[in-house]
Amino acid sequence: MVNETFTEWLDKQPDYGLCPPPMTLKEFKDFITRYHVSEHTAKYALVTSMSESQVRTEILCDILLTQSEKFRREWREYLKRK
């Protein structure tokens, strides 16, 4: 799995019909790290002096802002308090 792409992994999984195949937490962490974290870590590290753990927080915020309406509402409220 080290250099396996996500689509290669998908090809190896049994067919679950309309549902995606199950994924272990380790597989999820590996893919999210390789696809999202690796792309964004360099961007954040170059323009800021953030530590790796701060970069992870920033990436999670990016993902949630893009994918979660609930989080966007929560974030707007959070920013009003700041």
Long-range contacts (C-beta under 8 A, 24 or more apart in sequence): 1-27, 1-30, 6-31, 6-35, 36-63
